[in-house]
Amino acid sequence: MSRVRCWRPWWALGALFVSALAFAASIAPAELAVLCANAEDQAQCGRLVEARQLRRLSRIVERDGDELRVSLAPFGLTVFRDTINITGAKSYAVWDYLESLDTLVLFTTDGDRSGFLLVQRHGGEEYRVPSEPILAPDARHFVTADFCAKDCDNQVAVWRIEPNGLRKESTWVPAAS
């Protein structure tokens, strides 16, 4: 994982974002805002998104109370359990499905931290990413952006999707102010 101060031409990053937005998750930002307007917290918003997504993904994932069951290909099952402990709640919710990659995107919370988990159905590999992955038109790359006041990488990362997993291909970190 290398940090690059000036990532190739700056316009290339913008072009990747603009072209990637055309292939973004199936829930548009305006729709997400309406869907989660009255949610108590991030976990509940995730469950509201999941309720919408489960209808179209019922052949590969199902919810049974606190258990989220993901069927693996060609066979198998992996289970994610929502839990509550002294440090807070840990939850998993179906966010999206990247059909061309046969990869499920889960929204996760752990206390007041949130993130995303990619689950490749072939082999069941799991990969944590800091933000919603935005798929590039070539369907072999995606981008994440992780910026906040504390406990973030404060970077844009371009990931390469390979048959045997993910690899962070390049990053852009803004200059210190």
N, CA, C and O atoms as a DFTB+ gen file, in Angstrom:
708 C
 N C O
     1  1       0.848      -1.166       0.000
     2  2       0.000       0.000       0.000
     3  2       0.894       1.228       0.000
     4  3       1.516       1.560       1.009
     5  1       0.949       1.882      -1.115
     6  2       1.797       3.062      -1.213
     7  2       0.933       4.313      -1.224
     8  3      -0.183       4.316      -1.744
     9  1       1.467       5.360      -0.648
    10  2       0.763       6.639      -0.648
    11  2       1.395       7.518      -1.705
    12  3       2.614       7.676      -1.762
    13  1       0.563       8.074      -2.523
    14  2       1.038       8.913      -3.611
    15  2       0.531      10.320      -3.364
    16  3      -0.673      10.518      -3.198
    17  1       1.405      11.286      -3.338
    18  2       0.992      12.668      -3.085
    19  2       0.281      13.276      -4.288
    20  3      -0.726      13.963      -4.119
    21  1       0.763      13.048      -5.451
    22  2       0.156      13.612      -6.645
    23  2      -0.082      12.465      -7.616
    24  3       0.836      12.048      -8.322
    25  1      -1.293      11.960      -7.654
    26  2      -1.613      10.758      -8.390
    27  2      -1.813      11.065      -9.859
    28  3      -2.837      11.625     -10.252
    29  1      -0.832      10.698     -10.669
    30  2      -0.874      10.935     -12.104
    31  2      -1.605      12.248     -12.380
    32  3      -1.680      13.085     -11.480
    33  1      -2.119      12.459     -13.520
    34  2      -2.847      13.718     -13.732
    35  2      -4.120      13.761     -12.887
    36  3      -4.896      12.806     -12.875
    37  1      -4.324      14.851     -12.196
    38  2      -5.469      15.032     -11.302
    39  2      -6.777      14.790     -12.047
    40  3      -7.722      14.262     -11.461
    41  1      -6.855      15.156     -13.302
    42  2      -8.084      14.976     -14.067
    43  2      -8.421      13.508     -14.249
    44  3      -9.592      13.171     -14.424
    45  1      -7.428      12.622     -14.212
    46  2      -7.691      11.189     -14.379
    47  2      -8.550      10.670     -13.231
    48  3      -9.444       9.849     -13.439
    49  1      -8.276      11.149     -12.021
    50  2      -9.075      10.751     -10.876
    51  2     -10.508      11.241     -11.039
    52  3     -11.457      10.503     -10.777
    53  1     -10.659      12.482     -11.468
    54  2     -12.004      13.017     -11.700
    55  2     -12.744      12.237     -12.763
    56  3     -13.938      11.970     -12.620
    57  1     -12.052      11.869     -13.827
    58  2     -12.681      11.087     -14.893
    59  2     -13.124       9.730     -14.378
    60  3     -14.185       9.236     -14.760
    61  1     -12.312       9.117     -13.504
    62  2     -12.683       7.825     -12.940
    63  2     -13.949       7.969     -12.112
    64  3     -14.852       7.139     -12.212
    65  1     -14.026       9.030     -11.282
    66  2     -15.219       9.239     -10.476
    67  2     -16.450       9.467     -11.339
    68  3     -17.493       8.858     -11.105
    69  1     -16.338      10.327     -12.319
    70  2     -17.489      10.642     -13.165
    71  2     -17.960       9.398     -13.911
    72  3     -19.157       9.117     -13.956
    73  1     -17.031       8.658     -14.490
    74  2     -17.442       7.469     -15.229
    75  2     -17.929       6.383     -14.285
    76  3     -18.822       5.615     -14.644
    77  1     -17.361       6.303     -13.083
    78  2     -17.785       5.274     -12.138
    79  2     -19.181       5.547     -11.609
    80  3     -19.923       4.612     -11.310
    81  1     -19.548       6.819     -11.489
    82  2     -20.872       7.128     -10.960
    83  2     -21.987       6.562     -11.823
    84  3     -23.073       6.270     -11.322
    85  1     -21.732       6.406     -13.091
    86  2     -22.742       5.828     -13.964
    87  2     -23.000       4.367     -13.624
    88  3     -24.039       3.819     -13.995
    89  1     -22.078       3.738     -12.930
    90  2     -22.222       2.339     -12.571
    91  2     -22.343       2.170     -11.059
    92  3     -22.039       1.100     -10.530
    93  1     -22.781       3.205     -10.367
    94  2     -22.842       3.183      -8.915
    95  2     -23.908       2.215      -8.417
    96  3     -24.670       1.638      -9.193
    97  1     -23.936       2.056      -7.090
    98  2     -24.884       1.159      -6.441
    99  2     -26.307       1.453      -6.905
   100  3     -26.624       2.562      -7.336
   101  1     -27.150       0.434      -6.806
   102  2     -28.497       0.548      -7.343
   103  2     -29.384       1.521      -6.569
   104  3     -30.454       1.882      -7.059
   105  1     -28.979       1.952      -5.388
   106  2     -29.772       2.927      -4.641
   107  2     -29.147       4.304      -4.848
   108  3     -28.014       4.558      -4.437
   109  1     -29.891       5.164      -5.477
   110  2     -29.416       6.524      -5.755
   111  2     -29.349       7.319      -4.451
   112  3     -30.111       7.043      -3.525
   113  1     -28.446       8.306      -4.365
   114  2     -28.323       9.103      -3.143
   115  2     -29.645       9.735      -2.694
   116  3     -29.940       9.750      -1.499
   117  1     -30.440      10.252      -3.626
   118  2     -31.719      10.865      -3.250
   119  2     -32.670       9.821      -2.672
   120  3     -33.389      10.092      -1.710
   121  1     -32.670       8.635      -3.259
   122  2     -33.514       7.552      -2.763
   123  2     -33.050       7.097      -1.378
   124  3     -33.873       6.799      -0.512
   125  1     -31.741       7.044      -1.171
   126  2     -31.193       6.672       0.127
   127  2     -31.593       7.689       1.198
   128  3     -31.937       7.318       2.320
   129  1     -31.545       8.965       0.841
   130  2     -31.922      10.014       1.787
   131  2     -33.378       9.867       2.219
   132  3     -33.693      10.023       3.399
   133  1     -34.257       9.570       1.283
   134  2     -35.674       9.376       1.611
   135  2     -35.863       8.105       2.437
   136  3     -36.576       8.105       3.440
   137  1     -35.227       7.041       2.011
   138  2     -35.360       5.748       2.679
   139  2     -34.910       5.824       4.137
   140  3     -35.533       5.211       5.004
   141  1     -33.853       6.557       4.419
   142  2     -33.273       6.603       5.761
   143  2     -33.592       7.884       6.535
   144  3     -33.006       8.128       7.590
   145  1     -34.503       8.693       6.027
   146  2     -34.805       9.984       6.660
   147  2     -35.208       9.842       8.123
   148  3     -34.849      10.688       8.943
   149  1     -35.938       8.800       8.462
   150  2     -36.426       8.637       9.837
   151  2     -35.710       7.520      10.588
   152  3     -36.179       7.087      11.641
   153  1     -34.593       7.053      10.068
   154  2     -33.848       5.988      10.741
   155  2     -33.232       6.513      12.035
   156  3     -32.774       7.654      12.094
   157  1     -33.226       5.673      13.069
   158  2     -32.657       6.065      14.355
   159  2     -31.143       6.154      14.312
   160  3     -30.548       6.997      14.984
   161  1     -30.512       5.280      13.518
   162  2     -29.057       5.250      13.461
   163  2     -28.613       4.592      12.161
   164  3     -29.443       4.216      11.333
   165  1     -27.295       4.455      11.983
   166  2     -26.758       3.876      10.756
   167  2     -27.199       2.426      10.563
   168  3     -27.503       2.008       9.445
   169  1     -27.234       1.666      11.652
   170  2     -27.620       0.256      11.552
   171  2     -29.055       0.119      11.042
   172  3     -29.339      -0.738      10.206
   173  1     -29.957       0.962      11.546
   174  2     -31.340       0.892      11.085
   175  2     -31.441       1.307       9.620
   176  3     -32.214       0.717       8.865
   177  1     -30.677       2.308       9.211
   178  2     -30.658       2.703       7.807
   179  2     -30.189       1.524       6.952
   180  3     -30.766       1.243       5.902
   181  1     -29.142       0.841       7.409
   182  2     -28.669      -0.338       6.690
   183  2     -29.748      -1.389       6.540
   184  3     -29.884      -1.994       5.477
   185  1     -30.514      -1.613       7.591
   186  2     -31.598      -2.603       7.529
   187  2     -32.707      -2.167       6.574
   188  3     -33.317      -3.005       5.910
   189  1     -32.970      -0.866       6.502
   190  2     -33.984      -0.368       5.564
   191  2     -33.535      -0.602       4.123
   192  3     -34.334      -1.000       3.276
   193  1     -32.264      -0.355       3.851
   194  2     -31.707      -0.631       2.522
   195  2     -31.780      -2.131       2.256
   196  3     -32.176      -2.563       1.173
   197  1     -31.399      -2.909       3.245
   198  2     -31.427      -4.371       3.095
   199  2     -32.825      -4.874       2.755
   200  3     -32.974      -5.723       1.876
   201  1     -33.840      -4.373       3.427
   202  2     -35.218      -4.819       3.157
   203  2     -35.571      -4.616       1.693
   204  3     -36.251      -5.447       1.090
   205  1     -35.114      -3.522       1.129
   206  2     -35.359      -3.262      -0.289
   207  2     -34.558      -4.221      -1.175
   208  3     -35.066      -4.711      -2.183
   209  1     -33.316      -4.482      -0.797
   210  2     -32.434      -5.309      -1.624
   211  2     -32.787      -6.805      -1.544
   212  3     -32.615      -7.531      -2.523
   213  1     -33.272      -7.259      -0.400
   214  2     -33.559      -8.690      -0.248
   215  2     -34.584      -9.193      -1.260
   216  3     -34.541     -10.353      -1.669
   217  1     -35.491      -8.333      -1.656
   218  2     -36.507      -8.757      -2.649
   219  2     -35.856      -9.204      -3.949
   220  3     -36.283     -10.193      -4.544
   221  1     -34.838      -8.496      -4.392
   222  2     -34.209      -8.858      -5.663
   223  2     -33.067      -9.865      -5.502
   224  3     -32.587     -10.416      -6.493
   225  1     -32.635     -10.105      -4.278
   226  2     -31.501     -11.001      -4.052
   227  2     -31.865     -12.244      -3.250
   228  3     -30.988     -12.883      -2.669
   229  1     -33.127     -12.588      -3.213
   230  2     -33.593     -13.699      -2.372
   231  2     -32.958     -15.044      -2.730
   232  3     -32.932     -15.948      -1.895
   233  1     -32.456     -15.191      -3.934
   234  2     -31.842     -16.477      -4.307
   235  2     -30.432     -16.641      -3.733
   236  3     -29.908     -17.754      -3.710
   237  1     -29.804     -15.541      -3.265
   238  2     -28.431     -15.664      -2.764
   239  2     -28.252     -15.241      -1.307
   240  3     -27.223     -15.545      -0.704
   241  1     -29.231     -14.548      -0.734
   242  2     -29.080     -14.079       0.648
   243  2     -30.446     -14.041       1.325
   244  3     -31.458     -13.734       0.694
   245  1     -30.460     -14.361       2.630
   246  2     -31.708     -14.279       3.386
   247  2     -31.429     -13.814       4.804
   248  3     -30.351     -14.048       5.350
   249  1     -32.401     -13.160       5.383
   250  2     -32.321     -12.654       6.752
   251  2     -33.261     -13.497       7.610
   252  3     -34.410     -13.730       7.235
   253  1     -32.766     -13.955       8.768
   254  2     -33.574     -14.662       9.751
   255  2     -33.226     -14.081      11.110
   256  3     -32.283     -14.532      11.761
   257  1     -33.985     -13.086      11.538
   258  2     -33.697     -12.415      12.799
   259  2     -32.360     -11.706      12.746
   260  3     -32.145     -10.825      11.913
   261  1     -31.452     -12.098      13.649
   262  2     -30.134     -11.473      13.704
   263  2     -29.119     -12.138      12.781
   264  3     -27.955     -11.738      12.758
   265  1     -29.537     -13.140      12.025
   266  2     -28.628     -13.840      11.120
   267  2     -28.855     -13.446       9.671
   268  3     -29.988     -13.384       9.194
   269  1     -27.760     -13.183       8.988
   270  2     -27.774     -12.909       7.556
   271  2     -27.032     -14.066       6.900
   272  3     -25.841     -14.260       7.146
   273  1     -27.726     -14.832       6.070
   274  2     -27.143     -16.020       5.451
   275  2     -26.884     -15.763       3.974
   276  3     -27.786     -15.404       3.218
   277  1     -25.632     -15.954       3.584
   278  2     -25.212     -15.745       2.202
   279  2     -24.841     -17.096       1.611
   280  3     -23.982     -17.802       2.140
   281  1     -25.502     -17.454       0.499
   282  2     -25.151     -18.709      -0.166
   283  2     -23.911     -18.486      -1.022
   284  3     -23.788     -17.484      -1.726
   285  1     -22.999     -19.446      -0.941
   286  2     -21.760     -19.376      -1.700
   287  2     -21.888     -20.232      -2.953
   288  3     -22.718     -21.140      -3.005
   289  1     -21.076     -19.949      -3.955
   290  2     -21.117     -20.701      -5.205
   291  2     -19.843     -21.521      -5.337
   292  3     -18.780     -21.013      -4.982
   293  1     -19.881     -22.709      -5.805
   294  2     -21.053     -23.444      -6.261
   295  2     -21.894     -24.007      -5.118
   296  3     -23.056     -24.354      -5.332
   297  1     -21.337     -24.106      -3.909
   298  2     -22.119     -24.572      -2.771
   299  2     -21.519     -23.995      -1.501
   300  3     -20.377     -23.533      -1.503
   301  1     -22.268     -24.018      -0.436
   302  2     -21.802     -23.525       0.856
   303  2     -22.635     -22.361       1.351
   304  3     -23.522     -21.861       0.659
   305  1     -22.325     -21.942       2.568
   306  2     -23.083     -20.889       3.218
   307  2     -22.155     -20.172       4.194
   308  3     -21.335     -20.808       4.857
   309  1     -22.283     -18.864       4.281
   310  2     -21.591     -18.107       5.322
   311  2     -22.645     -17.281       6.048
   312  3     -23.564     -16.740       5.433
   313  1     -22.496     -17.195       7.362
   314  2     -23.499     -16.539       8.193
   315  2     -22.855     -15.364       8.931
   316  3     -21.766     -15.487       9.491
   317  1     -23.541     -14.238       8.922
   318  2     -23.141     -13.053       9.670
   319  2     -24.200     -12.817      10.733
   320  3     -25.393     -12.795      10.429
   321  1     -23.768     -12.638      11.987
   322  2     -24.709     -12.447      13.093
   323  2     -24.566     -11.049      13.677
   324  3     -23.467     -10.606      14.011
   325  1     -25.692     -10.370      13.792
   326  2     -25.716      -9.091      14.490
   327  2     -25.592      -9.394      15.978
   328  3     -26.242     -10.306      16.488
   329  1     -24.751      -8.622      16.675
   330  2     -24.536      -8.849      18.102
   331  2     -24.560      -7.532      18.861
   332  3     -24.367      -6.460      18.288
   333  1     -24.798      -7.636      20.150
   334  2     -24.733      -6.479      21.049
   335  2     -23.831      -6.871      22.201
   336  3     -24.017      -7.918      22.821
   337  1     -22.837      -6.009      22.489
   338  2     -21.959      -6.253      23.631
   339  2     -21.685      -4.926      24.323
   340  3     -22.302      -3.913      23.992
   341  1     -20.770      -4.924      25.273
   342  2     -20.552      -3.704      26.061
   343  2     -19.958      -2.557      25.260
   344  3     -20.065      -1.402      25.673
   345  1     -19.333      -2.849      24.123
   346  2     -18.766      -1.766      23.306
   347  2     -19.759      -1.238      22.278
   348  3     -19.464      -0.270      21.577
   349  1     -20.932      -1.861      22.178
   350  2     -21.945      -1.410      21.225
   351  2     -22.429      -2.540      20.345
   352  3     -22.075      -3.702      20.547
   353  1     -23.235      -2.189      19.375
   354  2     -23.820      -3.188      18.481
   355  2     -22.946      -3.380      17.248
   356  3     -22.322      -2.443      16.750
   357  1     -22.921      -4.613      16.774
   358  2     -22.244      -4.942      15.525
   359  2     -23.323      -5.488      14.602
   360  3     -24.040      -6.425      14.952
   361  1     -23.429      -4.889      13.414
   362  2     -24.501      -5.311      12.510
   363  2     -23.994      -5.458      11.081
   364  3     -22.988      -4.870      10.686
   365  1     -24.733      -6.269      10.317
   366  2     -24.457      -6.515       8.906
   367  2     -25.765      -6.345       8.151
   368  3     -26.803      -6.841       8.589
   369  1     -25.725      -5.654       7.029
   370  2     -26.923      -5.465       6.212
   371  2     -26.546      -5.517       4.736
   372  3     -25.501      -5.006       4.333
   373  1     -27.400      -6.134       3.942
   374  2     -27.165      -6.207       2.498
   375  2     -27.300      -4.806       1.923
   376  3     -28.317      -4.143       2.128
   377  1     -26.284      -4.356       1.209
   378  2     -26.282      -3.026       0.612
   379  2     -26.456      -3.099      -0.896
   380  3     -27.250      -2.355      -1.471
   381  1     -25.709      -4.003      -1.540
   382  2     -25.763      -4.099      -2.991
   383  2     -25.208      -5.455      -3.418
   384  3     -24.664      -6.206      -2.609
   385  1     -25.354      -5.741      -4.682
   386  2     -24.811      -6.957      -5.276
   387  2     -24.161      -6.578      -6.600
   388  3     -24.811      -6.023      -7.486
   389  1     -22.870      -6.882      -6.725
   390  2     -22.134      -6.611      -7.959
   391  2     -22.208      -7.880      -8.802
   392  3     -21.361      -8.767      -8.697
   393  1     -23.228      -7.944      -9.631
   394  2     -23.539      -9.172     -10.356
   395  2     -22.393      -9.650     -11.242
   396  3     -22.096     -10.844     -11.273
   397  1     -21.751      -8.739     -11.959
   398  2     -20.677      -9.151     -12.871
   399  2     -19.503      -9.782     -12.116
   400  3     -18.713     -10.519     -12.706
   401  1     -19.385      -9.495     -10.812
   402  2     -18.306     -10.047      -9.992
   403  2     -18.806     -11.121      -9.034
   404  3     -18.014     -11.727      -8.312
   405  1     -20.119     -11.360      -9.023
   406  2     -20.753     -12.291      -8.086
   407  2     -20.297     -11.991      -6.659
   408  3     -19.910     -12.887      -5.909
   409  1     -20.353     -10.702      -6.306
   410  2     -19.890     -10.222      -5.003
   411  2     -20.996      -9.433      -4.315
   412  3     -21.592      -8.529      -4.899
   413  1     -21.254      -9.791      -3.072
   414  2     -22.254      -9.114      -2.266
   415  2     -21.574      -7.998      -1.476
   416  3     -20.480      -8.192      -0.946
   417  1     -22.212      -6.837      -1.396
   418  2     -21.698      -5.705      -0.623
   419  2     -22.557      -5.584       0.630
   420  3     -23.769      -5.384       0.547
   421  1     -21.916      -5.707       1.793
   422  2     -22.615      -5.568       3.067
   423  2     -22.220      -4.256       3.726
   424  3     -21.057      -3.856       3.683
   425  1     -23.192      -3.591       4.333
   426  2     -22.938      -2.409       5.142
   427  2     -22.753      -2.906       6.568
   428  3     -23.579      -3.673       7.063
   429  1     -21.682      -2.483       7.239
   430  2     -21.411      -2.973       8.588
   431  2     -21.330      -1.812       9.573
   432  3     -20.905      -0.708       9.233
   433  1     -21.748      -2.094      10.791
   434  2     -21.545      -1.141      11.881
   435  2     -20.908      -1.894      13.040
   436  3     -21.178      -3.075      13.262
   437  1     -20.075      -1.200      13.757
   438  2     -19.449      -1.742      14.966
   439  2     -19.352      -0.575      15.933
   440  3     -18.435       0.243      15.855
   441  1     -20.310      -0.512      16.843
   442  2     -20.424       0.668      17.701
   443  2     -20.827       1.844      16.841
   444  3     -21.829       1.773      16.130
   445  1     -20.062       2.933      16.891
   446  2     -20.396       4.096      16.063
   447  2     -19.561       4.160      14.785
   448  3     -19.590       5.166      14.076
   449  1     -18.818       3.095      14.489
   450  2     -18.027       3.026      13.249
   451  2     -18.816       2.248      12.198
   452  3     -19.538       1.304      12.520
   453  1     -18.671       2.650      10.960
   454  2     -19.339       1.939       9.877
   455  2     -18.344       1.666       8.762
   456  3     -17.285       2.289       8.689
   457  1     -18.698       0.728       7.897
   458  2     -17.849       0.388       6.772
   459  2     -18.587      -0.551       5.844
   460  3     -19.801      -0.724       5.949
   461  1     -17.852      -1.149       4.943
   462  2     -18.441      -2.074       3.987
   463  2     -17.596      -3.337       3.929
   464  3     -16.380      -3.303       4.120
   465  1     -18.262      -4.442       3.663
   466  2     -17.605      -5.738       3.560
   467  2     -18.016      -6.353       2.231
   468  3     -19.205      -6.506       1.950
   469  1     -17.032      -6.705       1.416
   470  2     -17.309      -7.377       0.151
   471  2     -17.187      -8.874       0.384
   472  3     -16.196      -9.337       0.949
   473  1     -18.186      -9.632      -0.046
   474  2     -18.175     -11.077       0.106
   475  2     -18.241     -11.682      -1.288
   476  3     -19.260     -11.585      -1.972
   477  1     -17.137     -12.309      -1.702
   478  2     -17.122     -12.973      -3.008
   479  2     -17.802     -14.328      -2.844
   480  3     -17.381     -15.146      -2.026
   481  1     -18.831     -14.555      -3.608
   482  2     -19.596     -15.799      -3.468
   483  2     -18.794     -17.015      -3.896
   484  3     -19.017     -18.107      -3.373
   485  1     -17.876     -16.859      -4.823
   486  2     -17.000     -17.976      -5.210
   487  2     -15.824     -17.991      -4.242
   488  3     -14.915     -17.167      -4.342
   489  1     -15.848     -18.920      -3.317
   490  2     -14.769     -19.043      -2.340
   491  2     -15.065     -18.410      -0.999
   492  3     -14.429     -18.761      -0.005
   493  1     -16.016     -17.483      -0.939
   494  2     -16.402     -16.878       0.330
   495  2     -15.410     -15.901       0.921
   496  3     -15.497     -15.586       2.108
   497  1     -14.458     -15.405       0.122
   498  2     -13.488     -14.436       0.645
   499  2     -14.207     -13.156       1.054
   500  3     -15.177     -12.744       0.418
   501  1     -13.715     -12.527       2.135
   502  2     -14.295     -11.294       2.659
   503  2     -13.233     -10.204       2.684
   504  3     -12.091     -10.442       3.075
   505  1     -13.626      -9.003       2.261
   506  2     -12.703      -7.870       2.208
   507  2     -13.378      -6.632       2.784
   508  3     -14.431      -6.214       2.303
   509  1     -12.774      -6.049       3.808
   510  2     -13.286      -4.800       4.385
   511  2     -12.784      -3.625       3.568
   512  3     -11.605      -3.549       3.221
   513  1     -13.690      -2.713       3.267
   514  2     -13.333      -1.466       2.600
   515  2     -13.987      -0.331       3.377
   516  3     -15.042      -0.532       3.979
   517  1     -13.383       0.859       3.379
   518  2     -13.844       1.933       4.255
   519  2     -15.125       2.633       3.809
   520  3     -15.814       3.240       4.628
   521  1     -15.448       2.555       2.531
   522  2     -16.643       3.247       2.049
   523  2     -17.284       2.414       0.940
   524  3     -16.743       1.398       0.502
   525  1     -18.431       2.870       0.511
   526  2     -19.136       2.138      -0.544
   527  2     -18.262       2.048      -1.794
   528  3     -17.772       3.065      -2.284
   529  1     -18.066       0.838      -2.307
   530  2     -17.257       0.700      -3.521
   531  2     -18.045       1.176      -4.742
   532  3     -19.194       0.784      -4.948
   533  1     -17.412       2.020      -5.540
   534  2     -18.027       2.514      -6.772
   535  2     -17.310       1.824      -7.929
   536  3     -16.127       2.060      -8.177
   537  1     -18.044       0.972      -8.627
   538  2     -17.472       0.144      -9.685
   539  2     -17.158       0.967     -10.927
   540  3     -17.963       1.794     -11.355
   541  1     -15.993       0.736     -11.496
   542  2     -15.579       1.405     -12.735
   543  2     -16.237       0.711     -13.926
   544  3     -16.656      -0.441     -13.806
   545  1     -16.336       1.382     -15.065
   546  2     -16.967       0.789     -16.251
   547  2     -16.301      -0.512     -16.714
   548  3     -16.959      -1.352     -17.329
   549  1     -15.012      -0.690     -16.431
   550  2     -14.351      -1.926     -16.866
   551  2     -14.696      -3.118     -15.978
   552  3     -14.308      -4.244     -16.288
   553  1     -15.416      -2.893     -14.883
   554  2     -15.840      -3.924     -13.936
   555  2     -14.659      -4.705     -13.357
   556  3     -14.839      -5.806     -12.836
   557  1     -13.464      -4.147     -13.445
   558  2     -12.282      -4.780     -12.853
   559  2     -11.644      -3.883     -11.801
   560  3     -10.679      -4.278     -11.146
   561  1     -12.175      -2.688     -11.640
   562  2     -11.662      -1.738     -10.659
   563  2     -12.842      -1.101      -9.923
   564  3     -13.951      -1.018     -10.453
   565  1     -12.585      -0.660      -8.708
   566  2     -13.549       0.183      -8.017
   567  2     -12.775       1.185      -7.184
   568  3     -11.581       1.022      -6.934
   569  1     -13.472       2.214      -6.764
   570  2     -12.845       3.282      -5.993
   571  2     -13.571       3.421      -4.663
   572  3     -14.786       3.241      -4.583
   573  1     -12.803       3.746      -3.609
   574  2     -13.384       4.091      -2.319
   575  2     -12.808       5.440      -1.902
   576  3     -11.682       5.782      -2.261
   577  1     -13.589       6.197      -1.146
   578  2     -13.145       7.485      -0.617
   579  2     -13.386       7.476       0.884
   580  3     -14.508       7.242       1.333
   581  1     -12.346       7.729       1.658
   582  2     -12.422       7.629       3.112
   583  2     -11.880       8.911       3.732
   584  3     -10.675       9.044       3.944
   585  1     -12.783       9.860       4.023
   586  2     -12.394      11.143       4.587
   587  2     -13.263      11.466       5.795
   588  3     -14.489      11.379       5.721
   589  1     -12.642      11.833       6.890
   590  2     -13.372      12.283       8.072
   591  2     -12.384      12.963       9.028
   592  3     -11.186      13.027       8.754
   593  1     -12.901      13.465      10.144
   594  2     -12.072      14.220      11.086
   595  2     -11.061      13.343      11.813
   596  3      -9.937      13.779      12.063
   597  1     -11.445      12.098      12.163
   598  2     -10.507      11.218      12.858
   599  2     -10.818       9.759      12.533
   600  3     -11.927       9.419      12.121
   601  1      -9.825       8.917      12.724
   602  2      -9.944       7.470      12.509
   603  2     -10.276       7.088      11.068
   604  3     -10.979       6.104      10.835
   605  1      -9.786       7.845      10.119
   606  2      -9.971       7.523       8.707
   607  2      -8.616       7.539       8.015
   608  3      -7.657       8.116       8.527
   609  1      -8.541       6.908       6.861
   610  2      -7.315       6.936       6.073
   611  2      -7.145       8.267       5.342
   612  3      -6.037       8.615       4.934
   613  1      -8.243       9.013       5.177
   614  2      -8.238      10.280       4.439
   615  2      -7.568      10.112       3.081
   616  3      -6.595      10.792       2.757
   617  1      -8.112       9.194       2.304
   618  2      -7.562       8.919       0.987
   619  2      -8.638       8.405       0.042
   620  3      -9.684       7.902       0.452
   621  1      -8.333       8.556      -1.232
   622  2      -9.102       7.917      -2.293
   623  2      -8.254       6.729      -2.736
   624  3      -7.055       6.873      -2.974
   625  1      -8.873       5.560      -2.845
   626  2      -8.122       4.365      -3.239
   627  2      -8.774       3.718      -4.455
   628  3      -9.998       3.612      -4.536
   629  1      -7.956       3.296      -5.377
   630  2      -8.418       2.529      -6.541
   631  2      -7.997       1.084      -6.309
   632  3      -6.823       0.791      -6.079
   633  1      -8.970       0.197      -6.374
   634  2      -8.754      -1.223      -6.115
   635  2      -8.884      -2.003      -7.416
   636  3      -9.678      -1.650      -8.288
   637  1      -8.106      -3.054      -7.535
   638  2      -8.195      -3.961      -8.691
   639  2      -8.834      -5.259      -8.222
   640  3      -8.433      -5.837      -7.211
   641  1      -9.826      -5.703      -8.965
   642  2     -10.522      -6.946      -8.654
   643  2      -9.900      -8.051      -9.491
   644  3      -9.864      -7.973     -10.719
   645  1      -9.415      -9.072      -8.817
   646  2      -8.787     -10.195      -9.494
   647  2      -9.547     -11.475      -9.136
   648  3     -10.268     -11.497      -8.139
   649  1      -9.400     -12.523      -9.917
   650  2     -10.116     -13.769      -9.615
   651  2      -9.826     -14.312      -8.214
   652  3     -10.680     -14.962      -7.611
   653  1      -8.640     -14.051      -7.703
   654  2      -8.294     -14.557      -6.377
   655  2      -8.310     -13.477      -5.302
   656  3      -7.694     -13.661      -4.252
   657  1      -8.985     -12.371      -5.524
   658  2      -9.125     -11.369      -4.489
   659  2      -9.005      -9.938      -4.968
   660  3      -9.121      -9.649      -6.159
   661  1      -8.769      -9.045      -4.012
   662  2      -8.666      -7.609      -4.272
   663  2      -7.257      -7.144      -3.981
   664  3      -6.543      -7.729      -3.168
   665  1      -6.871      -6.073      -4.667
   666  2      -5.567      -5.468      -4.432
   667  2      -5.719      -3.960      -4.576
   668  3      -6.279      -3.469      -5.556
   669  1      -5.207      -3.229      -3.577
   670  2      -5.232      -1.769      -3.659
   671  2      -4.170      -1.386      -4.681
   672  3      -2.984      -1.649      -4.486
   673  1      -4.610      -0.756      -5.783
   674  2      -3.708      -0.462      -6.885
   675  2      -3.038       0.902      -6.753
   676  3      -1.856       1.048      -7.067
   677  1      -3.780       1.891      -6.295
   678  2      -3.191       3.219      -6.108
   679  2      -4.040       4.024      -5.133
   680  3      -5.213       3.726      -4.907
   681  1      -3.423       5.043      -4.566
   682  2      -4.127       5.907      -3.622
   683  2      -3.783       7.359      -3.915
   684  3      -2.772       7.668      -4.546
   685  1      -4.643       8.225      -3.443
   686  2      -4.396       9.656      -3.496
   687  2      -4.707      10.208      -2.112
   688  3      -5.790       9.987      -1.570
   689  1      -3.742      10.926      -1.550
   690  2      -3.889      11.547      -0.252
   691  2      -3.709      13.054      -0.453
   692  3      -2.714      13.476      -1.041
   693  1      -4.650      13.868       0.023
   694  2      -4.482      15.314      -0.170
   695  2      -3.266      15.825       0.602
   696  3      -2.869      15.263       1.624
   697  1      -2.701      16.883       0.091
   698  2      -1.562      17.507       0.752
   699  2      -1.989      18.019       2.136
   700  3      -3.103      18.516       2.304
   701  1      -1.109      17.896       3.104
   702  2      -1.409      18.381       4.453
   703  2      -1.606      19.883       4.413
   704  3      -0.895      20.601       3.711
   705  1      -2.591      20.351       5.184
   706  2      -2.868      21.798       5.185
   707  2      -2.124      22.509       6.260
   708  3      -2.247      23.727       6.395
